[in-house]
Amino acid sequence: MNTQLIREKQDLTYLSWSVYRNSSGTAGSFLKSYSELGGRKVYYKLSNFDKVQGVIGHECVNELIVDRLLTILGIPHLSYQLIHADIMVDGVIRDVYLCASEDFKEKSESKIALDAYMEIEGYEVESALDFCVRKGWEDYIYQMLVVDYLILNRDRHGANIEVLRNSRKKTFRMAPLFDHGLSLLCRCMNDSQVDTFDVMEDKPCNNYIGSKSTWENLKLIPADKRPILNSLHESDRERIMEGLDGIISVALQDKIWEMIWKRWCAYEDFCNS
């Protein structure tokens, strides 16, 4: 995709939307769609959506923010595009910001959720982390654990980690990191909630690997296996929040950056301790 943020409204009313499960414990639901044009498959999703109120979340903006963060840190990931668009849901045209991503599967590849794959290939007594280490995916998993701490990812369940199988080459690889919407301040629906949000609180998260604590999960990474990342700098705030004025509030932007920056500093201290 050429442009990461499209503010000029697009007509996407031709898309057909379906509900997928909301495991975050929030009200509303999440809608997904896809299109196939010229052999190019693109997936679309909405932030938390309510039939009466419309879009009541900002998960799609989170995807763009995390995309930019991971690019700075040098962590491979699925790229997202944030698009201003008209869509039609239940016969009603709605003005929304949605996110789009391209299919990350190569030709001859199929995907399977990590939890389902482990049910097939895992030993009877084996943790999900041990399974991934045995398969040679430890570097990927350790990067993921760092990312999920930095953004407080609430929803890294077993289907949000995928394995790609190439039937022709008979190979397996991990899909690029994806689906980071339920992170950061995803449950803050107004600036009052933003103001009182504790960016360093170790909230319980739905992690398939490790515990419910993203902080404790950092301790699963051996000291000599900690990911080598590009440094984050305070000046990176501008790059991460570029173009988001009028899409999310300045208060929310400030708090999200505070969260990312303070957690990055805490992670650096952890690595140096």
Summary of the structure (lengths in Angstrom):
residues: 273
radius of gyration: 18.7
end to end distance: 40.7
largest distance: 56.8
contacts: 779
relative contact order: 0.15
helix: 33%
strand: 26%
